[in-house]
Amino acid sequence: MENGAVAAQAASNRTLHLLTHQVEPNRTGSLTLSVKITPPAEAAQTYAGFRIGIRGLLDNYRHALISANQWIDAYVRADGTLVLDGHESDSTVPLAGEFSLQFHVTSDGQAELRAGAVSVRRRLTRDRLNGNVALLAGAPEAAPKGITWRFRSWSVEGTLLAHHPEQTFGPILWTQYTLSRGVLKLTALFPPMGPADAQQAQLEIRRGNRWQRAASAPIDSLSRTATFRLDKWDATKAAGYRVLYRWQNALHEWSGTIRQEPAGDTLKLGVFSCDNGYAFPLPRLTANVRVQDPDLLFFAGDQIYEGYGGFGFVREPASLAMLDYLRKFWQFGWTWRELLRDRPAIVIPDDHDVFQGNIWGQGGRKIPPGREKGFVYGGYVEPPEWVNAVQRTQCAHLPDPVDPAPVEQGITVYFTELDYGGVSFAILEDRKFKTGPESAFPQGVPGSAEALDVPGAEMLGSRQEAFLQRWASQRPAAMKVVLSQTILCKVTTHAGPALNPNRFDLDSGAWPQSGRRRALVAVRDANPLMIHGDQHLGALVRHGIDEWDDGPYAFMVPGTANGFPRAWWPEEEKPGGHYFDSFGNRMTVLGIANPERGSNLLPRNRTHPETLAHKKGSGHGIVRFHLATKTAEIETWRYDFDARQPQKGDQFPGFPQTVDLTRRK
């Protein structure tokens, strides 16, 4: 905003949508849009006006924001010509200062775009008007950058419009919370605020019939988060909460419920990972999860991808790169906020969340200039303040880290433990301490598993290994679970757009083998269930350390919307499911959630997003921990099903499965 006007730099598909109003099929009558426009001094090939009837393959107003495939444009061009659905006016509008632009369509489909005495008319069929309405500041890809149009006094009216006031998004976007050992931590997320806006938010708790102020917290200037901490929380009772924020002379709130901590025999965990974005906002999946009603949510990483929502991504400067990341991460929050508002959630970032296709964090060091290609040298590309801000958006509500000393560059850590509902969760950082392959093999990566197991290569690092040993031997709990980004074996055989055979993937948790072994040995006596994401492939395995099945069970959830294809198609079936992965690690493969063959070739721009997700093997996991028997029932649900009436075949073949966490080999 600049002096009461929206300032928009013209670009391809640069739009500002009205979230609370859409043209819907069951409505009749007329539609009128008007706005005052100030053109730039030099408009070049740019244009400005309205975009109407914005829809995507998925019928959802949020989906249309980022994945629209049909619309009607009505705008004024840089030369003053009015253009309505490709038809041009006979005369031009003088672009010497602010002018009014109006679009009107009658009940019989007669449409007119007018500016002063200049107009252009076009007949539009009724079905083309359905969808979102938006302002447009457009330009071809080759147009100069930075050309700014300004819009003021935008009005939208007419009986074709449906009003949905509940579709507002902000100024409090959503909340995330955890509850562990009497400590409640809750993070509220905000959009960018101006310097004159309030810089603090308040948290209130409902006690009986009254709201009581519980805490205040500053809004971090980079991550736009406010995190509240309440000690001595009574977890035996549910309590309402609300976050308050004063903006534009009004008090805004976002409310939810801190659930009573489960005290029965079963704790239900929802597991999610790797949302490639094309099915945003996952309406079918989130509706099913609400029906399944898990007690706790776990998001294992890749909540966003660099291309999430279109428009590419920005690496520098850090302030602009953060706005780009937040634009993407807000889509995660917009997808999940109704579930996050009333149940605890564990959220941890993976490589794409920090704008790296792969990440070997190498103890937090910076990747030197010129060594970023493939990220194989080891380290972080983005600056530490940016990485820390990303971690605040996803992890600030987690319990305090058990060993809080930052790593190189001052990058913070979040590995910790959470106790909830009788289950103790160890939350790890697979990537931050892991050695970069180019650092381990400066002469080139060898081509044999034996040579890859180089001394000194780290996976979790000594600090996390020491934490795991303490947690496994000392933390009393009915059941124990390890949560991290990726599974500690290579349970994929094919990968890539053509799903070709893929042997060595040093980004997988199979490497380095000695680091994997130390991690599994550290937790072996606790016999936990390990849960992960990352590989876009659902799998249930039992690790072997020295012999078959002497390690813990591990469940890897499929992606919620799989992008990069992977599959488990071994050349031959092994008796008992006993396989050596390509790095020589023992694993017993108990269940696989493969994509459909040929799904890697489906065109994204012509395939319905939910069909694409389903065929590519997308879905989610539900894990039911039965404390009395110390068993875990693992469900792996395909994307396209109805949780209100589950049917045979709604889960991937071989699921559900129940594993006994009391049994050691």
Protein Blocks (a to p, Z undefined) as FASTA:
>chain_A
ZZhiacddddehiacddfkbccdfkbgcdddddddddddfblojaccdddehiacfbdcf
klmmmmccbdcdddddfkopaceehiacfbdcddfbccdddddddfkopacddehjbccd
ddddfklmgccddddddddfklcehiacddehiacedjkbccdfklpgcjbfbdcdddee
hiacdddddddddfkbcfbdcddddehjaccdfbdcdddfklopacdddehiafkbccdd
dddddeehiacddddddddddfbfbdcddddehiehlmoghlmmmmmmmmnopabdcdeb
jkbcfkggijiaafbdfklmmmmmmmmmmmmmmmmmmmmmmcccdddddfklnopabdce
knopacdehilgoolnopafbdfklmmmmmmmmmmmpccdfblcccehhiacfbdcddee
hiacddddfklmpccfklmmmnopafbfklmmcghiafkommlmmmmmmmmmmmgcfbdc
dddfbdcbdfbfbecjkopacfbdckbmkbcfklmmmmmmmmmmnopadddehjopacdd
dddfkbghiaccddddddfbdcbdcddddfbdcehhiacdfkopacddfbdcdddehklm
pcfklgcfklmmmmnopacddddddfklopacdddddfbdcfklccehkacehiacdddf
kbcZZ
